Amino acid sequence: MPWIREFSKSITNFFKGQMIGAMQPIDFYHFFPLWYDMWITRVATVIKKLKLDAKHFSDIKDILPPPSNFRTILKKMIVAYRGNPTCADDYKLVANFFARMLKESCPKDPFALKSNPVYSPPEVNKIIAKIQWTKANPQCARKIGQLITASGSLVHGLYNDVVTDFGWDVYGPYKVRYQNQSYTLLMRHFLHLRPTELWSKKNLPSVKEIEIFALYKEINWEINFFGCHTVSTGQSPVNAMKKCAVYANKKPLNQTKISLMIDEFSVKATKIYQKIKKMNFEQLKLLVMRQECYQLKDLFDKAGVGWQPTAEMISKIKNKPLLTGLFPQKKLIKDVEEFKKIFGIKQFAKEVLNEKI
């Protein structure tokens, strides 16, 4: 199943015109090649054990992370392979599986060139019919914006830049009709908000999941590669929002409860950031490794394989500095050909996928 060209076009669309910068809390471009091959081999083992190549996305979606997470892992795989080109067969198995999951979960735009259409039209219609909608006004829309900001801050604390997409995805945009009127629907999903395996319970919020549904008029939305990166044109989202609904752990929230949730998330995010700032370099490396492994915990649990980094993986990073010189920091990406070369996409296509692009 060829997919690397489509992937390259979409990810370049996101990065074009931007500088390549270091991620936080450490630069994973120069960290992942130290150990990622060992993790990919473990993921390949899980795929084989569960015989996932014979299963459709719909059969296993409950143990998979959100689609933006798969896109990001594919990017990291390519980056890691460029820095340490080993285990090509395992990389091929895992990459093709993730790409297939994206093709099956978002068939109209698997690599989010402009959208992240996780649900089919019939599924969207069912969702719209079940939601307890509230008529939106500018004050309500601003409150929703504050909740998005607070939720995003919390996710960045829980998962840093490493696996933000594991805790924050956005689905759509969908052109829909509701009560004989046309709208654009956007679904914002903040999930996995209580990773007790990574943080103590006292630092975590009271809910595991927040869903924000909004119907808009006279505004156009695009989603570029990562679900949380939405771009709008037309009137402001505050004025464009006509109906909204917020759910926490599948239960609707009123304006008072939304305000309480904003306050709680802001406090929890601050506490987590404070703990991260106190970590030394070795602690940060282990945190990032555990965050990366945690995103496939459900898959590993299903296979009866421990998701935690192995002793061998930890030994590969212990007291080791980050690699240098693999990716030029502050490099402005101009076009897809430049991106494919810099990020090692051509090398990955040739050596792992046996394709020429």
C-alpha positions, 0 to 999 in steps of 0.5 A: 500500500503506497503512502509515503508520497501522500504523507510527504506532501501533507507534512511538508504542507505543515512545516513549509515556511517554518523553522526547524526548532528543538522540541521541549523538554528535550530535542527529540530529533536528536534523542530518539535515534539513540533508542527508537529502533528497540521500541519499534522492534517491540511494537512490531512484536505486538503487531505480530502477536495480536495478528493486527495485519489481519484486522481492520481499524474498526475492529481494534479502534478501542485500543488505538490512539487518535489518528493524529498520534499515528501521523506523529509516530510516523514522523518520529520513525522517519527521523529516528531511522535517519539517525540510526538506520537499523531494523528496517524490516521492523520499521516497515511492518510498523510504518505500514500498519500505522499508515493503513490504520490512517487510511481506514480511519480517515479514508478521505484525508488520511494524512490530514492535508486539510482535514481530520475526518475520523467519522463517516457522514452517518456517524456524524449525523448520529453524533449531532442528534445525540448532543445536548446543544446550547445556543452560542453567543460571544460570551459562551464562545470565549468561555469555550476558548478559555477551556480549549486553552486550559485543556491544551496547557494541561496536555502540554504539561502531561505529555510535553511536545513529545506526545501532545497529539495523544492527549489532544486531537480535533476531528473535522471539519464537517459540513452538516445540517442541523434543524434545516440549517447548514453549519460547519462542525468541529469536534475537539477531543482532549483525552487520556488526561489522567495518566496515573502511570506517568504522574501522581494522582494529586497532580492530575485533573478529576476527569479523563476526557473533555469533548467540545462540539461546536457548530459554526457559520461563515467560517472555514476551518482546515486541519494541517497534519496534527489535529490540534493545529487548526486554521480558520478563515472568515469571521472570528471563531467567537462570532462564527460559533452558533451552537456548542456543547461540552462533555466531561467523561461523556456527561454534559457541562453547564457554564458554571462547571466549565468555569470550574474545569478551566480553573482546575486545569490551569492549576494542575498544568502549573503544578506539572510544569513546576515539577518538570522544571525541577527535573535534571537531564537524566530525569527528563530523558526518562520522562520523554521515553516513558511518555513515548512508550505510554501512547501505545499502552492499550495495545501492549496491554492487549498483547500481554506485553509490558509497555514500560521501557525495557532495561536495555532501552534505558541503558541506551540513554543513561548518561548519554548526551543527545546526538548532534548535527542530524537536523539543522536547527533554525532551518527554514523549510521551503518545499517538499523536496527539501523536506524529504531530504532533510528529514530522511524521507527519501532514505526511509522510502528507499531503505525501509519501504523499497520505494523511490520518491 
